[in-house]
């Protein structure tokens, strides 16, 4: 499974996004299912609604209901790790959605991700030592 960040979903949905073509290409080249977190879904819906309107967020959630991607359920015991991560990366700062993706990487045992966020996902380490591999930006 490949982890997906908010920026990828936004780029995929918006033809005017500078990463739109890269997002389309990356998705077309994937042979694995996608996974994200509810925090990313919430952030994505909010940004789709405020930048592209209700139809965009409804289309995104419809894709979820059709099995276009899977959602990882954070558990209450993940809260401690999320706080540790947010404190560790406070200088960026790390938001809740990004922290949830680091927890997801730790759960999956890999950091293969689709994201337009070069700075943060180049800095973050899952299990405190492993870098993320951004499949969307490998050729950049």
VMD Tcl script that draws the C-alpha trace (Angstrom):
set ca {
  {0.00 0.00 0.00}
  {1.18 3.51 -0.81}
  {0.59 6.31 1.70}
  {-1.16 9.43 0.37}
  {-0.86 12.99 1.70}
  {-3.30 15.89 1.28}
  {-1.27 17.75 -1.36}
  {-1.42 14.77 -3.68}
  {-5.22 14.59 -3.46}
  {-5.46 18.33 -4.12}
  {-3.12 18.14 -7.11}
  {-5.08 15.22 -8.51}
  {-8.37 17.10 -8.24}
  {-7.27 20.50 -9.54}
  {-6.19 20.85 -13.16}
  {-4.64 24.21 -12.32}
  {-2.41 22.79 -9.61}
  {1.28 22.85 -10.63}
  {1.58 19.18 -9.61}
  {-1.58 17.99 -11.40}
  {0.21 16.27 -14.30}
  {2.73 14.61 -11.97}
  {-0.13 13.38 -9.76}
  {-2.00 11.90 -12.72}
  {1.19 10.21 -13.97}
  {2.15 8.87 -10.54}
  {-1.31 7.40 -10.02}
  {-1.31 5.82 -13.48}
  {2.06 4.17 -12.79}
  {1.03 2.67 -9.44}
  {0.12 -0.96 -9.18}
  {-0.58 -0.85 -5.44}
  {-3.59 0.28 -3.42}
  {-3.60 3.68 -1.73}
  {-3.99 4.34 1.99}
  {-4.39 7.52 4.02}
  {-5.76 8.63 7.39}
  {-8.96 10.31 8.51}
  {-6.90 13.38 9.43}
  {-5.75 13.68 5.81}
  {-9.30 13.11 4.55}
  {-10.58 15.90 6.81}
  {-7.84 18.29 5.71}
  {-8.40 17.38 2.05}
  {-12.17 17.88 2.23}
  {-11.77 21.26 3.88}
  {-9.28 22.46 1.27}
  {-11.29 21.04 -1.64}
  {-14.42 22.76 -0.32}
  {-12.75 26.13 0.19}
  {-10.78 26.14 -3.07}
  {-12.93 24.17 -5.52}
  {-16.39 23.93 -3.97}
  {-18.70 21.27 -2.62}
  {-18.68 19.10 -5.75}
  {-14.92 18.50 -5.38}
  {-15.18 17.24 -1.81}
  {-18.23 15.10 -2.63}
  {-16.36 13.56 -5.56}
  {-13.38 12.80 -3.29}
  {-15.55 11.09 -0.66}
  {-17.41 9.21 -3.38}
  {-14.04 7.85 -4.52}
  {-13.52 6.58 -0.96}
  {-16.96 4.91 -0.91}
  {-16.16 3.21 -4.23}
  {-12.97 1.70 -2.78}
  {-10.52 4.05 -4.46}
  {-8.39 4.06 -1.33}
  {-8.28 2.69 2.20}
  {-8.31 4.61 5.47}
  {-6.09 3.71 8.43}
  {-7.83 4.13 11.77}
  {-5.74 5.86 14.38}
  {-6.21 4.43 17.84}
  {-6.17 6.31 21.16}
  {-2.74 4.87 21.97}
  {-1.36 6.57 18.84}
  {-1.93 9.92 20.58}
  {1.28 9.66 22.57}
  {3.34 9.02 19.43}
  {1.60 11.86 17.58}
  {2.48 14.26 20.41}
  {6.10 13.06 20.36}
  {6.29 13.67 16.61}
  {4.67 17.11 16.79}
  {7.15 18.13 19.50}
  {10.13 16.68 17.61}
  {9.23 18.52 14.40}
  {7.87 21.70 16.03}
  {10.31 23.82 14.02}
  {8.58 22.90 10.72}
  {5.90 22.69 12.38}
  {4.32 19.26 11.94}
  {0.52 19.24 11.80}
  {-1.81 16.45 12.94}
  {-2.36 15.10 9.43}
  {1.37 14.74 8.77}
  {1.90 13.13 12.19}
  {-0.85 10.63 11.38}
  {1.00 9.67 8.18}
  {4.23 9.05 10.09}
  {2.27 6.77 12.46}
  {0.81 5.04 9.40}
  {4.29 4.51 7.94}
  {5.41 3.03 11.23}
  {2.39 0.71 11.17}
  {3.02 -0.38 7.57}
  {6.78 -0.69 8.00}
  {7.59 1.53 5.02}
  {7.55 5.18 4.03}
  {6.49 5.02 0.38}
  {4.32 8.11 -0.03}
  {2.67 10.33 -2.62}
  {3.10 13.95 -1.53}
  {3.89 17.37 -3.00}
  {5.45 18.37 0.32}
  {9.17 18.06 -0.35}
  {10.41 19.94 2.71}
  {8.49 18.14 5.41}
  {8.55 14.61 4.05}
  {12.27 14.93 3.37}
  {12.74 15.86 7.05}
  {10.36 13.40 8.71}
  {11.62 9.99 9.76}
  {9.38 7.07 10.58}
  {10.56 5.01 13.54}
  {12.89 8.00 14.12}
  {15.41 6.87 11.50}
  {13.84 5.82 8.20}
  {13.29 8.45 5.48}
  {10.18 8.65 3.36}
  {10.38 7.69 -0.30}
  {8.22 10.12 -2.25}
  {7.03 8.18 -5.29}
  {5.53 11.28 -6.86}
  {8.70 13.32 -6.86}
  {11.33 10.66 -7.58}
  {12.08 12.05 -11.05}
  {12.19 15.67 -9.88}
}
mol new
graphics top color blue
foreach p $ca { graphics top sphere $p radius 0.5 }
foreach p [lrange $ca 0 end-1] q [lrange $ca 1 end] { graphics top cylinder $p $q radius 0.2 }
display resetview
